[in-house]
Amino acid sequence: MRRGNTRKCTAVLVGVGLLIGSGAGATAGAGAGIAAESDPTSPADLPEPTQEQLDYSVQRWEPNNVQEWNTSESVVPLVTNKKDGDDAVITLASDILFDFSSAEISDKAEKAIAKTVENVPDGTKVTVSGYTDSIGDDAANKKLSKKRAQAVADVIADSRSGLDLTVKGLGEADPVAKNTTKKGEDNPQGRAKNRRVEISYDDS
């Protein structure tokens, strides 16, 4: 009797072990299958993209969406000429002529200034006016603009002693562009245009 019971117990234990082992194996196998499906190991394992995905990944060129770069606003010439009634007005960009808060002119700039008045007849009354932007104290701006106008006038006098020169420092008066935007924000391009020296004379 004891031997028979021992054999039965052994058979039950082996059976339970097999069931547990087979269950763990099945679970591990299912997990491995899921991992294999969710983690592709090469491009060949990836699914084919849908047409919607392909359309979304392509950027189409449309002429109306292309922005052109206008260099006319980014490159400021040293000298510009215009007519104001009977007067000829030559505008010199201060940012090119002078360093920040300086009234000293380089040798190269002196040659360019002299060239602007080389055809003005002797005896002509020429007004040299300096301007600044609206940044800073008004009195200081007028002082700086006067110094810059005088520096330009000195160059003109050296090359054309026969001209009758008048020098003015007008500070931030008579701006040719907005110092601020419509929203009240700073407008660096506008301020740069306002920092200038103008040479004007009767050209009727």
C-alpha positions as CSV (number, residue, x, y, z in Angstrom):
1,M,0.0,0.0,0.0
2,R,2.7,2.4,0.8
3,R,4.5,1.8,-2.4
4,G,1.3,2.3,-4.4
5,N,0.6,5.6,-2.7
6,T,4.2,6.8,-3.3
7,R,3.9,6.1,-7.0
8,K,0.6,8.0,-7.2
9,C,2.0,11.0,-5.4
10,T,5.0,11.0,-7.7
11,A,2.8,10.9,-10.7
12,V,0.7,13.8,-9.4
13,L,3.8,15.9,-8.7
14,V,5.3,15.2,-12.1
15,G,2.0,16.1,-13.8
16,V,1.7,19.4,-11.9
17,G,5.3,20.2,-12.8
18,L,4.6,19.6,-16.4
19,L,1.5,21.8,-16.3
20,I,3.3,24.6,-14.6
21,G,6.3,24.3,-17.0
22,S,4.1,24.2,-20.0
23,G,2.2,27.3,-18.8
24,A,5.4,29.3,-18.2
25,G,6.7,28.3,-21.6
26,A,3.5,29.3,-23.3
27,T,3.5,32.6,-21.5
28,A,7.2,33.3,-22.5
29,G,6.5,32.3,-26.0
30,A,3.5,34.6,-26.3
31,G,5.6,37.5,-24.8
32,A,8.4,36.8,-27.3
33,G,5.9,36.9,-30.1
34,I,4.5,40.3,-29.0
35,A,8.0,41.7,-28.6
36,A,9.0,40.5,-32.1
37,E,5.9,42.2,-33.6
38,S,6.3,45.5,-31.7
39,D,10.1,46.0,-32.1
40,P,11.2,45.6,-35.8
41,T,14.8,44.9,-36.1
42,S,15.3,46.0,-39.7
43,P,13.6,48.3,-42.3
44,A,12.2,45.2,-43.9
45,D,10.1,44.6,-40.8
46,L,8.4,48.0,-41.0
47,P,4.9,48.1,-42.6
48,E,4.4,49.8,-45.9
49,P,3.5,53.6,-45.5
50,T,0.0,54.7,-46.4
51,Q,-0.6,57.2,-49.1
52,E,-1.7,59.8,-46.5
53,Q,1.7,59.4,-44.8
54,L,3.5,59.8,-48.0
55,D,1.5,63.0,-48.9
56,Y,2.2,64.5,-45.5
57,S,5.9,63.9,-45.8
58,V,6.3,65.7,-49.1
59,Q,6.7,69.5,-49.2
60,R,5.2,70.9,-52.4
61,W,6.7,74.0,-54.0
62,E,4.2,76.7,-54.7
63,P,5.2,80.0,-56.4
64,N,3.0,82.2,-54.2
65,N,4.6,80.9,-51.0
66,V,8.2,81.8,-52.0
67,Q,9.5,85.0,-50.4
68,E,12.0,87.1,-52.3
69,W,14.9,88.8,-50.5
70,N,15.0,92.5,-51.3
71,T,18.6,93.8,-50.8
72,S,17.5,97.4,-51.4
73,E,16.5,97.7,-47.7
74,S,19.5,95.9,-46.3
75,V,22.3,97.7,-48.2
76,V,22.6,101.4,-47.4
77,P,24.5,103.5,-49.9
78,L,27.0,106.2,-48.7
79,V,25.6,108.9,-50.9
80,T,22.1,109.5,-52.3
81,N,21.0,112.4,-54.5
82,K,17.6,114.0,-54.9
83,K,15.9,117.2,-56.0
84,D,13.8,119.2,-53.6
85,G,12.3,122.0,-55.7
86,D,15.2,124.0,-57.0
87,D,17.6,122.6,-54.5
88,A,19.9,119.6,-54.9
89,V,20.1,117.5,-51.8
90,I,23.0,115.1,-51.2
91,T,22.5,112.7,-48.3
92,L,25.4,111.0,-46.6
93,A,24.7,108.0,-44.4
94,S,26.2,108.8,-40.9
95,D,26.5,105.1,-40.1
96,I,29.0,104.7,-42.9
97,L,30.8,108.0,-42.4
98,F,31.1,107.8,-38.6
99,D,31.6,105.4,-35.8
100,F,29.1,105.3,-33.0
101,S,28.9,108.7,-31.2
102,S,31.9,109.9,-33.3
103,A,32.4,112.8,-35.6
104,E,35.7,111.7,-37.2
105,I,35.7,110.9,-40.9
106,S,38.0,108.3,-42.5
107,D,40.3,109.2,-45.4
108,K,38.3,107.1,-47.8
109,A,35.1,108.8,-46.8
110,E,36.7,112.2,-47.3
111,K,37.4,111.4,-50.9
112,A,33.7,110.4,-51.4
113,I,32.5,113.6,-49.8
114,A,34.8,115.7,-52.0
115,K,33.5,114.0,-55.1
116,T,29.9,114.9,-54.3
117,V,30.5,118.6,-54.7
118,E,33.2,118.6,-57.4
119,N,30.8,120.0,-60.0
120,V,29.1,122.7,-57.8
121,P,29.9,126.1,-59.2
122,D,32.2,128.4,-57.2
123,G,30.4,131.0,-55.1
124,T,27.4,128.7,-54.5
125,K,25.8,128.8,-51.1
126,V,25.9,125.3,-49.6
127,T,24.2,124.2,-46.4
128,V,25.5,121.2,-44.5
129,S,23.0,119.9,-42.0
130,G,23.5,117.1,-39.5
131,Y,20.7,114.8,-38.1
132,T,20.4,112.0,-35.6
133,D,17.7,109.5,-34.6
134,S,15.4,110.0,-31.6
135,I,17.5,107.9,-29.2
136,G,19.2,109.9,-26.4
137,D,19.1,113.4,-25.1
138,D,17.9,116.1,-27.6
139,A,20.7,118.5,-26.6
140,A,23.4,115.8,-27.0
141,N,21.9,114.8,-30.3
142,K,22.0,118.4,-31.6
143,K,25.6,118.7,-30.4
144,L,26.7,115.5,-32.1
145,S,24.8,116.4,-35.3
146,K,26.5,119.8,-35.4
147,K,30.0,118.2,-35.0
148,R,29.3,115.7,-37.8
149,A,28.0,118.5,-40.1
150,Q,31.1,120.6,-39.3
151,A,33.4,117.6,-40.1
152,V,31.7,117.2,-43.5
153,A,31.9,121.0,-44.1
154,D,35.6,120.9,-43.3
155,V,36.2,118.3,-46.0
156,I,34.2,120.3,-48.5
157,A,36.2,123.5,-47.6
158,D,39.5,121.7,-48.1
159,S,38.5,120.5,-51.6
160,R,36.3,123.4,-52.7
161,S,37.4,126.6,-51.0
162,G,35.2,128.7,-53.4
163,L,31.9,127.5,-51.9
164,D,30.0,129.5,-49.3
165,L,29.3,127.0,-46.5
166,T,26.7,127.1,-43.7
167,V,26.7,124.4,-41.0
168,K,23.6,123.3,-39.0
169,G,23.1,120.7,-36.3
170,L,19.4,119.8,-36.1
171,G,19.5,116.6,-34.0
172,E,16.4,114.5,-34.3
173,A,14.4,117.1,-36.2
174,D,13.0,116.5,-39.7
175,P,13.1,112.6,-39.7
176,V,13.0,111.0,-43.1
177,A,11.7,107.7,-41.7
178,K,9.8,106.5,-38.6
179,N,11.9,105.9,-35.5
180,T,9.3,103.5,-34.2
181,T,6.7,101.2,-35.7
182,K,3.0,101.7,-35.6
183,K,2.9,99.5,-32.4
184,G,5.4,101.8,-30.7
185,E,8.3,99.3,-31.1
186,D,11.8,100.3,-32.1
187,N,12.5,100.7,-35.8
188,P,16.3,100.3,-36.4
189,Q,16.0,100.6,-40.1
190,G,14.1,103.9,-39.8
191,R,16.5,105.3,-37.2
192,A,19.5,104.4,-39.5
193,K,18.0,106.5,-42.3
194,N,17.5,109.5,-39.9
195,R,21.2,109.4,-38.9
196,R,22.5,111.5,-41.8
197,V,24.3,114.6,-43.1
198,E,22.7,116.5,-45.9
199,I,24.5,118.8,-48.3
200,S,22.0,121.1,-50.1
201,Y,22.4,124.0,-52.6
202,D,20.4,125.9,-55.2
203,D,20.6,124.0,-58.4
204,S,18.0,125.9,-60.5
